Amino acid sequence: MFRRLPGDEVRNLVSTTPDTAVVFRPAVVKTPAIVTIVILAWRLLAGLVRTIWRHPIAIVVLAAPSVLCWLYGWQTALLLVSPVPAGLITWAIVNRTSFAQLVGWRLLAWWRLIFIYRRHWQPVMIVSGLGRHLRGRDYLPRLGKVTCNPWADTVSVRMLDGQAVKDWADRIDHLAHGFGAPSCRVQVVKAGRLALTFPRRDPLATPLPAIPIPPEPTVRPVEIGVQEDGRPWLLKIHGTHVLVAGATGAGKGSIIWSTIRALIPAVQADLVEIWALDPKLMELSFGRALFGTRYAATPEECADLLEQAVKVMQERAARFGGVQRSHAPTVDDPFVLVIVDEVAFLTAYQADKDLRRRVSAALATLTTQGRAVGVGVMAALQDPRKEVMTIRNLFPDKIALRLDESEQVDMVLGDGARDRGALADRISPNPELGAGIGYIRLETSPDPIRVRAAYVSDADIRAMVATFTGGESR
């Protein structure tokens, strides 16, 4: 009456009426005990070999005392082992830097790998949706090496086949909270491999004093602050344009004045000219004597000064055409840096349509043609919306300080910047904690870098004006 299907059995068949439930259950194949034992033994052996391969130093440290105790007794083992920790302690006291680089950070990385990341890896991956649990088996991204530095952990990860970087970028909050970190940043190492950065502390929490004025003139990348990894923040000025966006009190003045301080020796050597546009009459006017006649405050003066810069650029282009493709600062052809504080006042909020048109046309011309002939633009604004700053994509290097909305981060730094960890909307509004902190995205890299600019006080500006002009600031 019923044809038996391969692997199926008919159970609980009582009647052939339509109401009778017919249950088909798959046949159960029992695995011999010897096969199960072999599989478990193989997994144990493979896990032991993998552990020794990954953590040879830790295995030796744990195994050596046990072997010595077994061979020679605990008294002899204690005498033989004691010099090692004593020497390490002495090393750490005498030269903490070398000890941390060669031993300390490696031990911390091993500890956090075992007790933080490997311990919580499976639940965090499953709950966040980066792993899959199918038919009783977990499919997880592979946890790789953990490295530590003074401020963060870097975790290498091999993604599952078919995963995209956006899958991880959309879950940075899950990852940060899952592993007890304040934030998480995602960086592509190569195809299929990522580096996750989990900060343990904030090295930029303390405000930085003004950086000393360099003794020698230079137009190379200038030091204006510090990066999150402790290295100096070197901002490229010559051969690029820089856009600085941030809410009121975010620290745009710190970036502008730190740049001016770094270029002052080159200005004195006639290798650099700084042209200042200050429509707010609050920021750059404090050191007006540094700029001489190249200072503008009213909208009319700003438009005239920008058009004058365009003329300088076009005159150089006519002379350089067919002769040279890049600019090298000289006394005859110095590098010209046009600084515009609150550029939106001139391009969007200006009531005079003719002035607005002149300013927008001049800025567009400078940002599209000025790099090759030694004319750069540094513009600062509060509102990064497209209708406010239509030419923001013409600035190769962009800096996002504290912003009011998460959408504004991608407006300034480009699509996907916030997903990669540029959380500019979460910077503290407290000036002591957040002023000058931001994220920079360079033309040569899509990954944002967290930085903090040095704070240049009013006293620093007065001293700079008095030193290099022999007068007082107004």
Salt bridges, closest charged atoms under 4 A:
GLU9 OE1 - ARG11 NH2 2.10
ASP138 OD1 - HIS133 ND1 2.34
ASP153 OD2 - ARG112 NE 2.27
ASP153 OD1 - ARG200 NH1 2.49
ASP170 OD2 - LYS166 NZ 2.83
ASP173 OD2 - ARG426 NH2 3.19
ASP202 OD1 - ARG450 NH1 2.78
GLU228 OE1 - ARG185 NH1 2.45
GLU228 OE2 - ARG450 NH1 3.02
ASP229 OD2 - ARG231 NE 2.78
GLU273 OE2 - ARG294 NH2 3.28
ASP304 OD1 - ARG358 NH2 2.61
GLU307 OE2 - ARG358 NE 2.85
GLU315 OE2 - ARG319 NE 2.42
ASP333 OD1 - ARG316 NE 3.83
ASP333 OD1 - ARG319 NH2 2.56
ASP341 OD2 - LYS280 NZ 3.99
ASP354 OD1 - ARG357 NH2 2.82
ASP383 OD2 - ARG385 NH2 2.70
GLU387 OE2 - ARG385 NH1 3.56
ASP425 OD1 - ARG418 NE 2.98
GLU443 OE1 - ARG371 NH1 3.08
ASP447 OD1 - ARG420 NH1 2.95
